[in-house]
Amino acid sequence: MSAPRHKTLTRSLRDSIVAGKWKVGERLPPEVDFATECGVSRTTLRRALSELESEGLVERRKRVGTVIASQTPQQHFRMMTNGMSELLQVTRETVLDIWSTRHVENGSVAVLGNHESSTGYWLEIVGVRRMPDRIRPFSWTKMYVTGAFAGIEPALSRQNLGSVYALIEEIFSCPIARLTQSVDAIACPAIAADAIGLTPGAPALSIDAELFDAKGQLVEISQAIYDPTRFRVRSDVWLDK
């Protein structure tokens, strides 16, 4: 399946900017002319420019137009939240390094709330997430998997692990069908601050998530704490009129 046209255009324009086709401060042609030059619709061009703006490469100024802001994309992960695939994008494009695992009983950990595992226990997994070509993590995470799927534990030692849920899908043939999540601004706790290089109490993003199977049964609960300077949650919704 080919990539959407705006994604293809985004890559092409990004490559041109990085290669120096336009200098920093230089203004791109007006949208109507530029869309014609690129052989796309204005809607496609605008979506591409929106992505380039989120990368810090261009800046759209009122009464001026689109200006080249940088020739180097910002080094942070951007998560688009248009659907399930995008919500799980972070797990496909980054690496999860596992630090520790243990079994905890129902009701023994606050984050589990009133949720109970049918086995009476959960597999707790603690780790950090980083970009594939980076050593320094941008996220600290703690996950809880129901005891029925604790058999994934030996596989957590795999190199370049992307996600826990993918192991559950692979080993138990139990695809994830639903994900709920909430994003909150918090003061970074010490344990996460040490892991991702922040000062304890510094501003951080916390994303709590629950993953369910096709029968609506809870499979995994997670809390991830992110360095807000290196992670962005961005929604880009287009309404048909």
N, C-alpha and C positions, 0 to 999 in steps of 0.2 A: 504493500500500500504506500503510495507516495505521500509526502508530507504536505500539509495544507499550504496554499500559495503564500500566505503571509509569513509562514515559518521559513519557506525557501527564500523569500525576499529578505527577511531579517538576516539570515546567514550571509546572503550576498552583500547586503549593505554593510554588515558588521565587518566582513573581510575587507571591503573597500576602505572603510574608515581606518581600520587597524593598519592597512598597507599604506595609508597616507594619501589617498586620492583627494581628500579634502583636509585642509589644515584646521587646527583648533581655532574657533571663532568664525570660521567661514560659514556662510548661510547656504543651505540647500535650496534648490529651485522651488518656486511656489508649488503647492500640492497638485494642482491641476496639471501643470507642465511636467512635474516629476513623475506623476502616475503614468502619464502617456509615455514618457521616456523609459520607464521601467516595464511598460507593457502590462500594467495591472489597473484595477479599479482604485478609486480614491479610498474606499473602505479597506481594501487590502493594504494599501500604503500606510494608512493611519494605524492599523494594527501593528504593522512592522515597526513604525516609528515609536509606537507606544512601548514596545519591547526594548528597543534600543535606548529609549529614555530611561527605562527602569534599570538598564545596565550602566547608566551614566555616560553613554557615548554621545547622545544628543540632548538638546534642551529646546523645548518649544516655548517661544516667547510671544506674548501678545503684541500684535502690531508689527512684529519683526519677522516671525516665521520660525523655522527649525534651524538651529545653529549647532555646529559640531562643538561638543563640550569636552571631549577627551578622545584619545586614540587607544585607550586601554580600558577594557571592560572592568567593572568593579568586581572584586574577588569576594563575592558572597553568593549563597544559594538563594534562588528566587523560586518560591512555590506558587504556581498558578492554581487556583481552586475553582475550576469550572466543572469538576466531576470527580468520580472515584479515582480514575486514572491519575488525575493531577494531584489529588490529595495524597496519593501514595508515591508521588514522583520522587520525594526526598529519599525514599528507601531504595529506589532504582539507580540513582545517580551519585550516591555517597556510600561510604563504608562504615559498617558498625563493628567496633572493636569491643568484644565482651571482656569485662573485668572480673565478674564474679557471678556465681549462681548459688541458690540454696532453696530449700523447701520451707514454706511458711504455712501455718494452719489458717483455716477460715477465721476471720475476725481478729487476727493478730496484727494486722497492718491497717492503718487508718485509710489509706487510699482505696482499699477494697470495699469500704463502706458496708452495705448490707449484702453484697454479692457473695455467693457461696459456691465453692467447687464441689461437684458431686463426689469427688474422692476425699474431700475433707482437707485438702491442701492445694497450694499453688506453687508453681515454679517461679521464683523471683530471679530476674536477670538484670544485672547492672552493667552499663557500658557507656561508651562515648561514640559520637558520630563525627566523621571528618570527610573532607573532599578526598578523592582517590590519590591526588598528587600532593597532599599536605600531611604533615605529622600532627600539627596542632588541631585538636578537635574544636568544633563550633557548638557542640551540643552534648549534654550529659543526660542520660535517660535511664529510667527504671521501669521494667515491664513485669507484668504478672500473667502467667499462662495457666489456665485451668489444669489441674492434675491429670486429666485425661490425655493431655498432649505433652506431658513432661518428658516423654520419650525423645523429644527433640534435643535434649541436653547434650548428648555426645556430639551432635552435629554443629553445635554452637562454636566449636573450635575451628571451623573452616576459615580459610583465608578469604578476604574480600567479601565477607558476609554482608548482604544488603539489608535483610530484615528477618525478624523472627516469624512473622506471619507466613513468609514464603516457605520457610522450612515446614511449617504446619501443613500448608497446602501440598508440598511435595511428599512428605513422609506419611501423612494421614489422609491424603486426597480429600481435604476439607477446605474448599475455597472460601475466601472471605467475601461476603455478600453485602455487608453494611458496615460503615464506619461513622462514628459520631466523634466530634472533637470540639474543644473550646480553647480559646486563646486568651491568656491573661497576662497583664504586666505585673511583675513581682519584684521583690528584693531578693537577689540571688542568694540562696543558702550556701553556707561555707563549703559543703561537700561538692556541690556543682561548680562553685566559683573556682576552687582549686583545680578542677578538671579542665575547665575551658578558659582559664586565664583571666578571670574577672576578680575584682575585689569583693569579698563578702558584703552583701547588702547593696551592691550595685544594681542598677536596673537590668532586668532580664525578661525574656519571654518564656512563658510556661504554656505548653500545649498538652492538654489531657485528652486521651483518646480511648475509645472502646470499640473493639472489633467483634463482629458477629458472623456466624455462619448462615447458610441459606435457610436454616430452620429457626433463626432468630436467637440461637443460643450464644451466650457470651463466650468468646474464645480467649481474648487478650485485653488487658487493661494496661495503659502506659502513661507515664508522665515524662515529658522531655523538656529540658530547660536549655534555652538557646542564648547565645551571645547576640544581642540585637544589632550589633554593628556588622555581623557577618551572616545574618539570616533575615529574610523578608518574606512575609506572607502577603500576597497580592491577588486581588480578585479582578478579573477582566471580563465583564459580562456585556454581551451585545444583545440589544433588544430589537426584535423585528417589528417594524411598524408598517 
